Amino acid sequence: MTSTTTRRKSNTFYVILIAGAAALGGFLFGFDTAVINGAVAALSTAFSANSVLTGLAVSLALLGSALGAFYAGKIADRYGRVKAMVVASVLFTISAIGSGIAFGIWDFIFWRLLGGLAVGAASVIAPAYIAECSPSNLRGRLGSLQQLAIVVGIFIALLCDYFIAVSAGSAESPFLFGIAAWRWMFWTEIPPAVLYGMAALMIPESPRYLVAQGREPEAANVLSKIIGGNVLAKIEEIRQTVMREREPQFSDLLRRSGGLLPIVWVGIGISLLQQFVGINVIFYYSSVLWRAVGFSEKDSLSITVITGAVNIITTLVAIAFVDKFGRKPLLILGSIGMTNTLGTMASIFGTAPLDAAGNPTLSGSTGIVALVTANLYVFCFGFSWGPVTWVLLGEMFNNKIRAAALSVAAAMQWVANFAVSTSFPPILQYFGLGAAYGLYTTAAAISLFFVLFFIKETKGMELEDM
């Protein structure tokens, strides 16, 4: 093996290592948003909270995430990507401790809001950092690490909830040291939150941030570990694209004639559509969903865990193909698959007979078809819109506007997530599951045309050429 090949391998290993550390933010993002799944019913009992307050306890964290995402870019541009990760890690830790010791619903909502700020920050910083530290031939796969970390986080949170609830008997029963099981569910987040902070302190700052700050010797040092060889030409290239006398501002996202730059609208569009196809309904409400169509509580929890596993497998598929096939073909295939599977589910739920409580009942083969179709839908989302959205958001903006544009796009994603999550229970109550899935089918169909007309392929391009 030549020394060049050895060096290239060690460079690749180093990049994977630092991208993995940054993607821990994605793991916590998934874990934090899903961990409440198993605690919802116990919470409302423990705090005697009505359905409105319980709904706020679940969804207000998402507005905290929108706020965290909006300001994270500014913080990351002023103080660096690494310091922003450390702040997010501290917020995750405090939120996990506070949520577990909460005395009432209002202080619980406060702790969840803090966690939401951290989730929003992590959702912006990780893809920006990974994109800025990855060689162009690996950037798609490394960018997909963010989504892989999110879905693994969701899966591990659901598993922790499942095992704690089963060991204690229920989420309300006492668990270790006689403390209620649901409190332990939140405390399981403390170790990964602390690990994230420790990992962030051990990775280098983004070379593009260092060049923007005039710290070029440090940038050269980092780049030599990432790409090897002569890095001076690369530094000059970065310098040309980040040349500015002031910090980036949100006004950079505006055209001279007023209004946002077209590329920012594309970023917002892809963020909104990723949520409007209803994926988080499957993850936040799946056990409620399967119980509504006649599955037992234990079976519903098992199905939820299986769906989480399907999501992980399909994200691995995306990582394998995103740099081979490109971003656009995967999004087109995903949109077609989601439109068909969501349409099938809308049809099944819309035509199913209702029981006395007004819930659709799926008998015999229709129940199996619904279950298979739901997992096929997760599969179609998992290899396309799930990871590819984050890859594109990390790389589609030029160096000058990346952090600010990513902040706006990610904040809109959280607002859309909030809208979809809070509108699902009333849609379910007043219009039924068929109508809910009909709306998500429409969004999936729109997503296909959006990709065809507005998304440009970024495979293999250098960030400096965006």
N, C-alpha and C positions, 0 to 999 in steps of 0.2 A: 504493500500500500504506500503510495507516495505521500510525502509530507503535506502536499497541498490538499489531498483527499482527507488526511487525518485532521488538518486544520479546519477544513470545511465542516467535517463531522462534529468537531468540538464547538465550532461556531453555532451550528444548528442546535446542538444539545443545550448550549448556553441560552439561545433565544427561546427555546421551548421552556426552559426553566424559569426565565423571568416572565414570560407570557403566562405561564401557569400560576405564578405567584400573584400577578395582577388579576387573573381570572378568579382567584379566591373571592374577590369582590362579587363576582357573578354568582358563585356558590351561595354566599350569604344573602344575596338578592333573592335567589330562588327559595332558600331555606326560610328567610324571614317572611316572605309573602305567603308561603304555604303552611307554616307551622301552626297558624291560627285555625286551620281547617278542622283539626281534631278537638279544639278547645271551645268552639263557638257555643255549643249547647250548654256546656258546663259553666261558661262565663256568664251567660244570661241568668242561669239559676243562682250562681254564687252572688251576683250583684243585683238580683231581682230586676234585671233590665228588660224593658219592653223591646219589641222587634226593631223599632226605629233606632234605639240606642245601640242595640247589638249590631245592626247593619252599619252604623257609623263606626263602631269599634273595628269592624273588618275593613271598611272602605276608606276611612279618613287617612289611614297610613298611606294610601295611594296618592292622596293630594299632597301629603308630606313628601312623597317621592317626586312628584312633579316639581315641587319647590326646590328640593335637593338637586334635581337634575338641572334646573334652570340656573342655579348659582354655582354649580360645581365647575363649569367651564371657566368662569371668571376666577374662581379660587385656584384652579389648576394652572391657569395662565399666569397668575400673579405669583403664587408660592411654589409652583411645580406640581407635577403629577404625583410624586411620591408622598409629599406632605398632605395632599388632599386625600390619599388612600389612608394615611395614618389617622386623620380626623374622622373619616368614615368608620374605621375600625373601632375607635373610641365610642362613637355614637351607637354602633351595633351592640357593643358590650354593655353600655349603660342601659340601652333600651331592653335588652334581654333580661338583665337583673331586675329592672323596674317593673317590667310586665309580669314577672313571676311573683313580685312582692306587693302588687297593686292592692289597695284597700277598697277601692270603689271603681265604678265604671269610668268616671271622669279622669282620675289619675292614670287608669289603664290606657285610656285613649291618648293621654299626653305621652306616655312611654312609647306607645305604638307610633305616634307621630314622629318622635325622635328617630325611631328605627326607620320610618319612611324616608326621612331626610337622608339617612345613610344609604338606603337602597337606591334612591335617586342619584346620589353622588356616585356610587359604585357603577351604576348603569351608564354613566357618561365617561368616567375616568378610565375604566378597564378597556373598552374598545378603542379609545383614543390612544392610550399608552401602547396597547398591543400593535395597533396599526403603525405607530411611529417607531416601534422597535423591531418590526419584522421586515426581512428582505422581501421584495415584491413576489418572488416565486413561492413563498410560504405564507404570504399575508392572509389569503383566504382561509387556509386551514387553521392558522393561529387565531384569526378573528373568530372562527367558529368555536374556539375554546370557551369564549364567553358564554355562548348559548349552551354548550355542553355542561359548563359549570352551573348554569342556572337550572337546567333540568335535573342534574345530579342533586343539586341543593333541594329542589322540590321533592324528589324521590326520597332522599334521606330524611327530610322533615316529616313526610307522610309515614315512613317506616318507624321513626322515633315515636310519633303520635300513636301509631298502631300498637307498638310493643308496650309503651307506657300504659295505654288504656287497657290492653288485654291483661297485663301483669297486675294492675290495680283493681281490675273488675269493671271500671268505667272511668271516664275523665274526671268525674266529680269525687270519686273515692280517694281515701288517703293512700299515698304511695310511700316512698322512703321517708323515714323520720316523722311519719304521720302527717306529712304535708300533702295537700290535694294534688292529684296526678296532673291536672291541667297546668299548674304552676311549674312543674318539672319540665313540661313540654317546651316552655319558653326558655328555661335555664339550659336546655341542651344546646342552645345557640352560643353560649358563652365561650367554650373552647375554640370553635372555628373563628369567632370574632377576634379573640386574642391572637390566634395564629396568623390571621390576615395582617394585623398590625406589625407583628414580628417579621413576617415575610416582606412586607412593604419596606421596612427599614434595611433589608438586606439586598434590595435590587437597585440598579443604577437609575439615575434620572433619565428621562427621555432625551435622546440626542437633539431632537428638534427644539425642545424647550431650552436646552443648554445653549444652542446656537443663537436662539432668539434673545437670550440673556447676555450674549457676548462671552460666554464661557466655552470658547472653542477648544482649548486643550482637553478639557473634560469630555466634550462631545467626541473628540477624536479618539480618546481612550475607550469610550463606550462603543463607538462604531467599529473600532478594530476588533473588539470581541464579538460583535454581531455579524459583520460582513467580511472582516479581515482585509488583507491587501492594503493598497494605497487609498486612504480615506479622505485625503485632502480635496480631491475633485468633488467627492460627495458633500463635504462640508461647504464648499463653494456653491454647490447646487442648492443646498438647503438655505444658505445665506441669501441667495437671490430671491427665494420664495418667501422668506420671513422678514425681508428688509422692511423695517418700519421704525419710525421714531417714537412710537407710542404703543401702549398695550392694546391688544385687540378689544374692540367694543362691539356692542350689539348693533351700532349704527353701520358697521362694516357689512352687515347682512342686507342693507337697503340699497336699492338702485338710486341713481341720481334723480330719476324722474319720480321717485317715491315708490313705496311698495317693496316687498321682499325680493331678493334675487331669485330667479327661477329655480336654481339648484336647491335653495332652502325650501321652497314649496314642494319640490320633489321629495326631499328628506321628511318633511311633515306628512306628505301623502302616504309614503311607505310606512311611516310610524303608525298613522291612524288606521290604515287598512290591516296592518298586522294584528291590531286589537279588535277591529270591527268584525272579523271573521269568527269571533266568539270563543277563541281558544281558552281564555281564562275562566269562562263559565265551566268548562270541563274540569279545570283544576281547583277552582274555589268551591264549586257546588256539586262536584260529581257524585259524592255519596248521597246528597239530598236528591239529585237527579235520578239515580238508579233506584232509590227507595220510592220515588214518586211513581215509577213504572213497575213496582211490585217486587223488587229484590229486597232481601232481608238486610239489616244493618251490617252484619258481619260480611255478607257477600258484597255489599256496596263498597265497604272499605277495601276488600280484596281486589275488586275491579279497579278501584282508584289506584292501588299500588301497581297493578299490572299495566295500567295506562301510563303511569310514570316510567315504568321500565321500557315500554314501547317508545316513549319519547326519547329516552337515552340512546337506544339502538339506532333510531332514525337520525339523530344528530351525528352519530358516528358515520353514518352513510354520507351525510352532507360534508363532513370533514374530509372524507376520502375523495369526493368528487368536485368540490367547489373550485379548486384550482385547475382541474382537468377540463370540466365542461364549461366553467364560467358561471357567473352569478345569474344572468338573465334566463338561460335555459332551465335552471333549477326552479326559479320563481314561476315561469310559465307552466311547467309540469305540475308544480304545487297548486297553483291557482285552479287548473283544470280538475285535478284530483279533489280539491276541497269543495269546488262547486258541485261536483257529482255526489260526493259523500254527504255533504250538508243537505243537498236537495233530497236525497234518499231519506235522511233522518226527518226532515220537515214533512215529507209525505207519510212516513210511518207514524210519527207522533200526531200529525194532523188528522189522520183517518182512523186512528185507534179508538175502540169503544171506551167510554168513560165509566169509572166506578161511582159509588154513591157520593164520594168526596169531590168528584169532578176531575180526578186524575186519570190519564190514559192508562189502560191495562194492556200489556203486551203478552199475548198468550202463545205458547208453543214456539214455533219457528220465528215469529216476528220479533220476539225478545232476543233470540240469538242473532238475527239479521241486524237489529239495532246495535247490539253489542259489538259485532264484527265491524259494522260501518263506522261506529264511533272511533274504534281503534284505528281503522283505515284512515279516517279523517286526521287523527293525531299523527299518523305516519306521514301523510301528505304535507301537513304543516311542519313536521319535525325535520324533513330533509330540505325544506325550501324557505318559507317565510320566517320560521323560527330563527335559524342561524344566519341566513343570508341578509336579513334586515340589519343585523348588528355588524356584519362584515361591511356592507355598503355604507352604513352610517359612519363607520370608522375610517373609510377611505375615499368617499365620493366628494368630500369638500377639500378645497386647497388648504395649504398650511396656514394661510393668513386667517381664515375664518373657521378652521376645523372645530376648535373647542366651543366657540360661541354658537355655531350652527348645530353642532351635536347637542348642546344644551337645550336649544329650542325644540329640536326634533324629539329628543328623549322626554322633555317635559310634556309635549303634546301626546306622546305615547302613554304617559301615566294618566293624563286627563281622560284619554279615550278608554283606558283600562277602568278608571273610576266610573265613567259613564256606562260602560257595558256591564260591569259588575253590579252597580246599584240598580240598573234598569231591569236586570234579569228576573229578580223575585216578583216585582209587580207585573211584568209581561207574562210570567208563568201563571200568576194568580188570575189575571183578568182576560188574557187572550189565549193562554195555553202554550204548551211546548212547541206545537207545530208552527205557530206564528213566530216564536223566538228563533227557531231554526230557519224559518223562511227569510228573516232579516239577515241572518249570518250568511245564508246562501247568496243573497243579493250582493252583499259586500264582497264575497269571494269572486263572483262574476265580474264585478267592477275591478277587482284587483288584477284580473287577467288583462283587461284593456289598458289599465294604468301601466303595467309592465311593458306591454307592446309599444305604447306611444311615448312613454316618458323616461324609462330606465335605460341608461347607456351602460354597456359592458365595461367593467374596470379591471378584468382579469389581466394580470401581468404588467399593469401600468405602474410606474413609480408615483409616489404621492406628490412629488414635485411637478408632475405633468398634469395633475387633475385640474 
